[in-house]
Amino acid sequence: MELRDIELFLTLAEELHFGRTAERLHVTQARVSQAIKKQERRIGSALFERSNRKVALTPVGARLAEDLRPHYQGIQESLERAALAARGKTDVLRVGLIPLDIQAMTAHFAAFKARHPECELRFRYIDFGDPFASLRAGDIDVGIMWLPVREPDLTVGPVIQIERIVLAVATVNPLAARESVSYEDLGDQVVFGGASPDYWREALVPSHTPGGRPIRIGPIVTTSGEMLPIIASGEAVTPLHEQAATYWPRPDVAYVPIRDAPPARWALIWRTATETPLIRAFAQAVKDIGPVGP
């Protein structure tokens, strides 16, 4: 079995969906299907049960996935170490990001790199619908997330950025013409849901206005790609961090300051059980530079 075919098989075993597997690996669905059929012929047994409603591993497929996964991971890690050595590096620190404004944090990253030239920083996107999953799965080493974070297995490190909160609204919404709005104004609007857990979402989107009126939660979204068209249509509004105005400019969306919103603070977050000297060094560099923002 070729390495690429193993990757296709293991990804399909995880996704259990031919379309998502093809999209994730940047191949056609036909390529995925051909690879799986080839291995099924070679093994002499079906690896997946397919129907119009679902894809599921057969017992043979489940056993093969279990056997192959650690070997495939070992090969990937060996290739990774060789590639690092070729670039004069020996370590990698994977940083997960929800904020878009990486440029504002370049001084922090540069300070860490200067102290640890042997370490390569790699950046990955974190979905705000399940922000802690990547940390707990070991896909990233450190996350940059807005506060508060109250998870017993996670450590909250130094603050790296502070910024204001704005309200994203369609330009046809009367609020778009104002110089600023209040959280009280959200009592007359439909606001997005989707960020999780609830206490974390409420730091940005409270459940009630300051006057006690409930804020109606409408569409549930977890990515900007889902969110922006709905805002532009006028179906819903949402508080966002100020950087959104720079990185998601649209002629049909306005970003209006929320005057009574406290500044948002972004901090380093990592799993307490997997803390390493490199994570501590990165946190120290961020602490030494201090947070950027107003």
C-alpha positions in Angstrom: 0.0 0.0 0.0 1.5 3.4 -1.0 1.8 6.1 1.6 -0.8 8.3 -0.2 -3.3 5.4 -0.3 -2.8 5.0 3.5 -3.4 8.7 4.0 -6.6 8.4 1.9 -7.8 5.4 3.8 -7.1 6.8 7.3 -8.7 10.1 6.4 -11.9 8.4 5.1 -11.9 6.3 8.3 -11.9 9.5 10.3 -14.3 11.5 8.2 -16.6 8.7 7.0 -17.6 10.9 4.1 -16.1 10.7 0.6 -16.7 14.4 -0.2 -15.1 15.7 3.0 -12.2 13.4 2.6 -11.6 14.6 -1.0 -11.9 18.2 0.1 -9.5 17.8 3.0 -6.8 16.1 0.9 -7.4 18.2 -2.2 -8.2 15.3 -4.5 -11.4 14.2 -6.4 -13.9 11.9 -4.9 -13.2 9.5 -7.7 -9.5 9.3 -6.6 -10.6 8.4 -3.0 -13.0 5.8 -4.3 -10.5 4.3 -6.6 -7.9 4.0 -3.8 -10.3 2.3 -1.5 -11.5 -0.2 -4.1 -7.9 -1.0 -5.0 -7.1 -1.9 -1.4 -10.3 -3.8 -0.9 -9.4 -6.0 -3.9 -5.9 -6.5 -2.6 -7.2 -7.5 0.9 -10.1 -9.4 -0.4 -12.7 -7.8 1.9 -14.7 -4.6 2.1 -13.2 -1.9 4.3 -16.3 0.4 4.3 -20.0 -0.1 4.2 -21.5 2.4 1.8 -25.1 3.5 1.4 -26.9 6.6 0.3 -27.2 7.7 3.9 -23.8 6.9 5.5 -20.3 5.4 5.2 -19.1 3.1 8.0 -16.0 1.0 8.7 -16.4 -2.7 8.5 -14.8 -4.8 11.2 -11.9 -5.5 8.8 -11.6 -1.8 8.0 -11.7 -0.8 11.7 -8.9 -3.2 12.5 -6.8 -2.0 9.6 -7.2 1.6 10.6 -6.2 0.8 14.2 -3.1 -1.1 12.9 -2.0 1.5 10.4 -2.5 4.7 12.3 0.5 4.5 14.6 2.8 3.4 11.8 1.6 6.2 9.5 2.1 8.7 12.3 5.6 7.4 12.9 6.5 7.7 9.2 5.1 11.3 9.2 7.1 12.2 12.3 10.3 10.8 10.8 9.8 12.8 7.6 9.0 15.8 9.6 12.2 15.5 11.7 14.3 15.1 8.5 12.7 18.2 7.0 13.4 20.2 10.1 17.0 19.0 10.2 17.4 20.1 6.6 16.4 23.6 7.6 18.7 23.6 10.6 15.8 23.2 13.1 15.2 20.6 15.8 11.9 21.6 17.3 8.4 22.8 16.3 5.9 24.9 18.3 2.4 24.8 16.8 0.3 27.8 17.6 -3.4 27.8 17.1 -5.1 31.1 16.2 -8.6 32.4 16.3 -7.5 36.1 15.8 -6.7 37.2 12.3 -4.3 40.0 13.2 -1.0 38.0 13.2 0.9 41.1 12.1 0.1 42.8 15.4 1.9 39.9 17.2 5.1 39.8 15.1 7.2 41.3 17.9 6.2 38.4 20.2 7.0 35.8 17.6 10.3 37.5 16.7 11.4 37.6 20.3 10.8 33.9 20.8 12.6 33.0 17.5 15.6 35.1 18.5 15.9 33.2 21.8 15.2 29.8 20.2 16.5 29.8 16.6 16.3 26.0 16.7 12.5 26.1 16.9 10.1 26.6 14.0 6.8 28.3 14.7 3.8 26.9 12.8 0.4 28.5 12.8 -3.0 26.8 12.5 -6.5 28.1 12.5 -8.9 27.3 15.4 -12.6 27.0 14.9 -14.5 29.2 17.4 -17.3 26.6 17.5 -15.0 24.2 19.5 -12.0 26.2 20.4 -10.3 23.8 22.8 -10.6 20.6 20.7 -7.3 21.1 18.9 -5.4 21.6 22.2 -7.0 18.5 23.7 -6.4 16.4 20.6 -2.7 17.4 20.5 -3.0 19.1 17.1 -1.6 22.3 18.5 0.7 23.1 21.4 -0.6 26.6 22.3 -3.7 28.5 21.4 -4.3 32.3 21.2 -7.9 32.8 22.5 -10.1 35.5 23.9 -10.7 35.5 27.7 -12.1 34.2 29.9 -11.1 30.6 29.6 -12.2 28.5 32.6 -11.2 24.9 31.8 -9.7 22.8 34.6 -7.2 21.1 32.2 -6.0 24.2 30.5 -3.5 26.9 31.7 -4.1 30.6 31.0 -0.9 32.3 30.1 0.0 35.9 29.5 -2.2 38.4 27.5 -0.8 39.0 24.0 -3.4 41.4 22.6 -6.1 43.8 23.7 -8.7 45.2 21.4 -12.1 46.9 21.2 -15.4 45.2 20.4 -17.6 46.3 17.4 -21.0 45.3 16.1 -21.1 43.8 12.6 -24.3 44.8 10.9 -25.7 45.1 7.3 -25.3 48.6 5.9 -29.1 48.7 5.5 -29.6 48.2 9.2 -30.3 51.6 10.9 -27.5 50.9 13.5 -24.9 51.0 10.7 -25.4 54.8 10.5 -24.5 55.4 14.1 -21.1 56.5 15.5 -21.5 53.8 18.2 -24.1 51.4 19.7 -24.8 49.9 23.1 -25.3 46.4 24.2 -28.8 47.6 25.0 -29.4 47.9 21.3 -29.0 44.2 20.9 -32.4 43.7 22.5 -34.0 44.7 19.2 -31.8 42.5 17.1 -31.2 38.8 16.2 -27.6 37.8 17.1 -25.5 34.8 16.0 -24.9 31.8 18.2 -22.3 29.1 17.7 -19.3 29.9 19.9 -18.8 27.4 22.7 -18.8 27.0 25.7 -21.6 29.3 26.8 -19.5 31.3 29.3 -16.9 31.9 26.6 -19.5 33.1 24.1 -21.1 35.4 26.6 -17.9 37.3 27.0 -18.6 38.5 23.4 -22.3 38.0 23.0 -24.2 38.3 26.3 -27.5 36.6 26.8 -29.2 39.7 28.1 -28.8 43.5 27.6 -27.7 45.7 30.5 -31.3 46.5 31.1 -32.2 42.8 31.4 -33.9 42.2 28.1 -33.1 38.8 26.5 -31.0 38.9 23.4 -32.5 36.7 20.7 -30.1 34.1 19.3 -30.6 33.2 15.7 -28.4 31.3 13.2 -25.7 29.0 14.6 -22.4 29.5 12.8 -18.8 28.5 13.5 -16.8 30.1 10.7 -16.5 33.5 9.1 -17.5 32.0 5.8 -20.9 31.1 7.2 -21.3 34.4 9.1 -20.6 37.2 6.7 -23.3 36.5 4.1 -25.9 36.3 6.8 -24.8 39.6 8.3 -24.8 41.2 4.9 -28.4 40.0 4.2 -29.6 41.6 7.4 -30.8 38.4 9.0 -28.6 38.7 12.1 -25.9 41.0 13.7 -23.0 40.0 15.9 -20.4 41.6 18.2 -16.9 41.0 16.8 -13.4 41.9 17.7 -12.2 45.1 16.1 -9.7 43.4 13.8 -12.7 42.0 11.8 -13.1 45.5 10.2 -9.6 45.3 8.7 -9.6 41.6 7.7 -13.3 41.2 6.6 -14.1 44.4 4.8 -17.3 44.3 2.7 -19.3 47.1 1.1 -22.5 45.6 2.6 -21.3 45.2 6.2 -20.6 48.0 8.7 -18.6 47.7 11.9 -19.8 50.0 14.6 -18.1 50.4 18.0 -19.9 49.1 21.0 -19.3 51.8 23.5 -20.1 49.9 26.7 -18.2 46.7 25.7 -15.1 46.1 27.8 -11.9 45.6 25.8 -11.3 42.0 24.7 -8.2 40.3 25.9 -6.4 37.5 24.0 -4.1 35.2 25.9 -2.0 32.1 25.4 -3.7 28.9 26.4 -2.2 25.4 26.7 -2.9 22.0 28.2 -1.4 21.9 31.7 -0.5 18.2 31.3 1.5 18.7 28.2 3.4 21.9 29.2 7.0 21.9 27.8 10.0 24.2 28.2 9.3 25.6 24.7 5.8 26.5 25.8 7.1 28.2 28.9 9.7 30.0 26.8 7.1 31.2 24.3 4.9 32.5 27.2 7.9 34.3 28.7 8.6 36.0 25.4 5.0 37.2 25.2 5.1 38.4 28.8 8.4 40.3 28.2 7.0 42.1 25.1 3.6 42.8 26.7 0.2 43.0 25.1 -0.4 45.0 22.0 -3.6 47.1 21.6 -5.3 50.2 22.9 
